[in-house]
């Protein structure tokens, strides 16, 4: 059942949260005041990080495969998620927020990246001035 699917505190999200906290970064979680309720929010840096599941957000990677049952329903659901993600990106950009999308495939599957390397890259993005970025598997 979809009611059992977690929207927060997922394994990939916890890897990013614990790794950044260990590196000294402090953040807010799921800020309801911001569009899309980003997973991690760094108010002083005006930066938001989303940890996206490849299936739910329709990422073009080996972890995503269109379901064969109820195909029409799933296509509408996932396309709706993609459209909402794009709208959230636009709204955050208009508000002056930097944003990063960390895809599940960067932490899971055959193409996953080394966790320390990934966390170093995320930390570099936080310390930099790039406005919009994303990271997936290798």
C-alpha positions in Angstrom: 0.0 0.0 0.0 1.2 3.5 -0.8 0.2 4.6 2.7 3.2 2.6 4.0 5.7 4.6 1.8 7.8 7.0 3.8 8.0 10.6 2.7 10.7 11.5 5.3 13.5 9.9 7.2 14.2 7.5 4.3 17.5 5.7 4.3 19.1 7.9 1.6 18.0 11.0 3.4 19.4 9.7 6.7 22.8 9.0 5.1 22.9 12.6 3.8 21.7 14.1 7.1 24.1 12.1 9.3 27.1 12.7 7.0 26.5 16.5 6.8 26.0 16.7 10.6 29.2 14.8 11.2 30.9 17.4 9.0 29.6 20.2 11.1 26.7 21.4 9.0 23.5 22.3 10.9 20.1 22.4 9.2 16.4 22.5 9.6 14.2 19.5 8.4 11.2 19.7 6.1 10.6 23.4 6.4 6.8 23.8 5.9 7.2 27.5 5.1 9.1 26.7 1.9 7.5 25.3 -1.3 8.0 21.5 -1.5 9.1 21.2 2.1 12.8 20.5 1.3 14.3 17.6 3.2 17.2 19.8 4.5 17.2 23.5 4.8 20.2 25.8 5.5 18.6 29.2 6.2 21.9 31.1 6.7 23.1 29.8 3.3 19.6 30.1 1.7 20.1 26.6 0.5 17.7 23.6 0.2 18.4 20.0 -0.4 15.9 17.5 -1.7 16.7 13.7 -1.4 14.6 12.2 -4.2 13.6 8.6 -4.7 14.3 7.7 -8.3 11.0 5.8 -8.7 8.6 8.4 -7.2 10.2 11.3 -9.0 10.7 9.5 -12.3 14.5 9.8 -12.6 16.1 8.6 -15.8 18.4 6.0 -14.2 18.5 2.2 -13.8 16.5 2.3 -10.6 13.5 3.7 -12.4 11.2 1.5 -14.5 7.7 2.2 -15.5 5.3 -0.2 -13.8 3.5 -2.6 -16.2 0.3 -2.9 -14.1 -2.0 0.1 -13.9 0.4 1.8 -16.3 -1.9 4.7 -17.1 -2.5 5.5 -13.4 1.3 5.3 -12.6 2.2 7.5 -15.6 -0.2 10.2 -14.4 1.1 9.9 -10.8 4.8 10.1 -11.7 4.3 12.8 -14.3 2.3 14.8 -11.7 5.2 14.4 -9.3 7.6 15.7 -12.0 5.4 18.7 -12.8 5.1 19.5 -9.1 8.9 19.2 -8.7 9.5 21.7 -11.5 7.0 24.2 -10.0 8.7 23.9 -6.6 12.1 24.5 -8.3 10.7 27.6 -10.0 9.1 29.0 -6.8 12.3 28.4 -4.7 14.4 30.1 -7.4 12.1 33.1 -7.5 12.5 33.3 -3.7 16.3 33.4 -4.1 17.0 29.9 -2.7 19.8 27.7 -4.0 18.7 24.1 -4.4 20.3 20.7 -4.7 18.6 17.4 -5.7 20.4 14.2 -4.4 18.9 11.2 -6.3 18.5 7.9 -4.6 20.7 6.2 -7.3 23.7 8.1 -6.0 23.5 6.1 -2.8 22.0 2.8 -4.0 22.3 0.3 -6.8 25.2 -0.5 -9.2 25.9 3.1 -10.1 26.1 4.4 -6.5 28.9 6.7 -5.5 31.2 6.4 -2.6 29.3 7.9 0.3 32.3 10.0 1.5 32.9 11.3 -2.0 29.2 12.1 -2.4 29.1 13.9 1.0 32.2 15.8 0.1 30.6 17.0 -3.2 27.4 18.0 -1.3 29.5 19.9 1.2 31.3 21.6 -1.6 28.0 22.7 -3.1 26.9 24.1 0.2 30.1 26.1 0.6 30.0 27.3 -3.1 27.6 29.6 -4.9 26.1 27.3 -7.5 22.3 28.0 -7.6 20.9 24.7 -8.9 22.5 21.3 -9.0 21.7 17.6 -8.8 23.7 14.4 -8.3 22.9 10.9 -9.4 24.8 7.7 -9.8 28.1 7.4 -11.7 
